[in-house]
Amino acid sequence: MISTSIFANASDTVGLPLSQILPRKSSYWYLDPGANEHICFNLPYFTSFCKIKLVCVSLPNVASTIVQYAGNVTFTTQFYLNNVLYSPLFHVNLIPVVKHCQSLSCVLHFSLDKCLIHDQTSLKMIGLANQVDSLYKYIPPPSVGHRNFTSSFNKACNFSFQSICNSSTSIPVTALWHFRLGHLSHQRMTKMFQLYPYIVSNKKVVCDICNFAKQKHLPFPSSLSHATPNFELIHFDI
């Protein structure tokens, strides 16, 4: 049986029904360390959908329900959920922390006001959840959850956050960490690779910034100006 004890505990502590604590219709996705399966109550979020073997889900109000449909939910090309259970009787959308880290190979960094979701290999930020009312809520891109069920996989990626994730595509992958670490030398990058295998470096990649920084000064153009009295021509650096 699948349980979602985090919201049940919150309801018991406050002494109010769950429906009074959390809105019935919400676009939030909650990061839940107590759940063991993705679950969603809103059908338009799914990019694909199929019938599965019956699964018994324990609701936060101690009741249980039977789920017979599941599918995939795509927020961006780098942030997506597979095998999400569909339950219209549920009040919220849940992302179980442990399963999400295992299936997507990502790292979650929790702080007092937010949770940063990073790709484990490239360490790019692929998601952000804000802490509201002691719960970490992920707000999906505007295009997700408001599309037709038959929309394609790529339409789920039309979000400005995607451009932030791909902002480093103009920099070669072999030089990306060289830029991030403040233009370390190849010898230092090699030592970093021994400690962190995902930090790659290529000795053949030429960095123009490093070459310019090692020069004493750029060449001065030939001057045809000649001064006759003192202080007629003054050179100064602004």
N, C-alpha and C positions, 0 to 999 in steps of 0.2 A: 504494500500500500504506500502511496506517495503522500508525504506529509508536508505541511507548510507551517511549522510551529512558530515562526517568528511573529506573524501577525496574530496568531492565537494568544501568545504571551502578552503582546501589546494590548489586546482587547481585555484580557483578564486583569492586567495591571490598572488600567484606567477605569474599568468597570462599566464600559459602554459597549453596545453592539458594534461589530466591525463596520457595518454600513454607515455608522455615525462618525467613525474615525477616518475611513478612507472613502473617497468618492466612488460611486458605482460606475460612472463613466469617466475614465481618466486615460490620458494618453501617456502617462508615466509607465516606465518599466522599473520595478524595484529590484535592487541587488539583494538577494536573500541568501545568507549563509546557512539557513536551516532547511531550505528546500533541496530536493534532490532531482527535480526535473523542471525543464522550462514549461511554463504554462501561460496561455493567453486566452482572453475571453472575447477578443475582437477579431472577427474573421477577415476583414480587409487587410490586416497586417500580413497575412500569409501570401507568399509568392508561389507556393505549391502546397498541395493538400491531398490526403489519401486516408482511407479507412484502415484502422489497425485492430489488433487484438484487444479486447476489452481490458481496460485498466481502471482500477479502483483508486480514486484520489480522495484524500482526507482534507476537507475544507477547514478553514480557520475557526469556524463555529462548531467544531467537533463532529459535524455531520460528514457524510461521504457521498460521492457521486461517481458515476461510471463515465469514463471517457472512451470514445471509440474513433476519434479522428485526431490526426496529427499532421504536421507539415513543417515547412521551413519559413523563417522570417529573415528578411534581409534589410539591414539599415544602411550599410555601405558595402562596397566590395571587400573591405577588410574587417567589417564588423557584422556578423550574421549569426543566426541561431538555427541549429538543425534539430529535428525531432521534437518540435514544440507541441505540447498537448493542447488541444482546443476544448475549452469548457465554458460555454456561455453562462453557466451558473456562478462562475468565479467572479470576484469583484475587481481584481487587479491582475496585472501582467507581471510575472516573476522571472527573474534571471538567477538561477542558483549559482553561487560564486564558484564552488568547487568544480562543478560540471563545466561551467563556462571556461575556466582556466585550462581544464584538460582538453576540451574539444577544440578550442580556438588557439591554444598555445599562447596565451597572453598573460600579462602580469598586471595585477591591480594594486595601486598605491592609494591607501586610505589616509585622509587627513581629517581635520575637524570639520571642514566645510565642503569637501569634495572628494571624489574618487577618480583618479586618472587610470585609464585602461590603455596599456601599452602592448604592442606586439613584442613577443619574447625574443625574436631574432633581430629585428631592426631597431627595436625600442621606440618606434614611432607611436605617437598617441593616436589611438583609433577610436576612443570614446571618452566621454566625460559624464560623470554623475554628480549631481549636487546634493548636499545634505540638507534636507528639509524635514523638520519635525522628527529629528532623530532617525530618519530613513534616507538612504541614498537612492535618489531617483534619477534614472536616465531618461532624457527627453529625446525621442527619435527625431530624425530629420522631418521637415514639414511634408515632404512628398510621401513619406511612409505612413501607412494607415489610412490614407485618403485616396487610394487608387482602387481601380476595379480588380476583382479577383483574378482576372485573366491577364493582367499587365505583365510585361516581361521582366526578366531579372535585372536588366540594365536600367530600367526606369526607377528602380529603387535607389540608384546612386546619384540622382540629380539633386545634390545638396552642396551648399557652399563649403561645408566642413571637409568635403572630399578634396577640394582644391588645396586645403591646408595640408592634408595628409600627403598629397602628391607634389608639394611645393619643392621638394628636393630632387625631382626627376631630371632637372637640367644639369645636376652635378653627377658625374660618373659614380657608380657604386663603389669602385675601388678607391675613390678620393673622398667619399662622403665623411668617413671618420677622421680623415686627415684635416678636414675643415672643422668638424665638430670639436676636435681636441686642440684647436689653436695652432694648426700647421706644425704638428710634431714631425721630427725627422723620421726617415725610413727605419733607422735602427731602433728608435723608441717605439714606433708602430709595430715592429716585429715583436718586441717584448710584450706589448699590449695584447698582441694576437695570441701569445702563449698563455696569457691569463684569461683572455676573453676571446674565444674562437670566432665569435660573430664580428669582431673588428678586423676587417680585411684591409690590406694595403698592397699597392703595386708599385714597385720601384721604378717602373718605366713611365709612370704617369708624371708629367711635368706640371708643376704648380707655378704659374706666373707670379702669384703674390709672393711666394718664397724667394723667387729670383730677384724681384724688384726690391724686396726688403733687405737682401744681402748686398745690394749695390750701395756705394757711398753716396752717390748722387746721379741723377740723370744727366746725360751730356748736354752742355750748354751750346746753343747755336752761335755761330760766328757773328761777332758784332762789328759793324762798320762805323760806329759812333766814336768820335775822338774829342776829348775835352782839351781846351787851351788854357783857361785860367782854373784856379782851384775851385772845387765844389761846383763846377759847371755841370758835371754829370755824377749823379750819386746812385749807387746800387744799394738797394735795401730789399729785405724780405718781409712781405706782409703776412 
